[in-house]
Amino acid sequence: MGSSFGTTVGRALTLFVFAVGLTGCGAIYDAIVPPPPDDRQNVAFYFAQDEYEQGLVMRAARGGEPKVYAQQTPIIEGADIKMAVPMKDAAGYFFVGIQLNDSGSRKLAQATPQMVGKQLVLVVDDRLLGAALIDGPIDKGMFAMATSDRHAAFILSDLLSPKSK
């Protein structure tokens, strides 16, 4: 009797773990294995808009303008960024290509379809540094932030990139 009961419980547990593993396995893994400490904790991206709605927090650039109204919780943080690279498009405009890790990619892929038309804003040390219009789902784990020039692209990519230890 004990052997049959143990086998049944073992099979049920295996089935449960397999079923749970198929639904949201990344979230479970992230909860069990927290990411290592990251020195980019003051870097975060939020969904935002130009008009105030209850529950949103004003984020402003140095000097108070421009300003946006952002969600209270960031969608991705510095630790979610795998790499950031300064780039130039065919027209000669500079930008930073940002690639996210698996956790960050999942977060954006799940949330951005409902946020089309809103902004993805970069906040560093509680100060608004940049904003990009969400014109479609960000489901490949990569996006771009425009910069004013080459120098700004290199500074931003350095700020967002993981530091070698």
GIPESUL-V582522 format. One record per pair of residues at least 24 apart in sequence whose C-alpha atoms are under 8 Angstrom apart, sorted by the first residue. I is the first residue (numbers start at 1). J is the second residue. If there is no record, write none. Layout:
# GIPESUL-V582522
i: <I,I>
j: <J,J>
This chain:
# GIPESUL-V582522
i: <26,27,30,35,38,38,38,39,40,40,40,40,40,40,41,41,41,42,42,42,42,42,43,43,43,43,43,43,43,44,44,44,44,44,44,44,44,45,45,45,45,45,45,45,45,46,46,46,46,46,46,46,46,46,46,46,47,47,47,47,47,47,47,47,48,48,48,48,49,49,59,59,59,59,60,60,61,61,61,62,62,67,70,75,75,76,76,76,77,78,79,80,81,81,81,82,82,83,83,83,84,84,84,84,85,85,85,86,86,86,86,86,87,93,93,93,93,94,94,94,94,94,94,95,95,95,95,95,95,96,96,96,96,96,96,96,96,97,97,97,97,98,98,98,98,99,99,99,100,100,101,102,104,105,105,105,105,106,106,108,108,108,108,109,109,109,109,109,110,112,112,112,113,113>
j: <103,103,103,79,78,79,162,163,77,78,79,159,160,162,77,78,79,78,123,124,125,126,77,78,122,123,124,125,160,74,75,76,77,78,122,123,124,74,75,76,77,120,121,122,123,70,71,72,73,74,75,76,120,121,122,123,71,74,75,115,118,119,120,121,118,119,120,121,118,119,123,126,127,128,127,128,127,128,129,127,128,128,121,107,108,104,107,108,104,160,162,104,160,161,162,161,162,160,161,162,157,158,160,161,154,157,161,150,153,154,156,157,153,146,147,148,149,146,147,148,149,150,153,144,145,146,147,149,153,144,145,146,147,153,154,156,157,142,143,144,145,142,143,144,145,141,142,143,141,142,141,141,141,139,140,141,142,139,141,137,138,139,141,137,138,139,140,141,139,136,137,138,137,138>
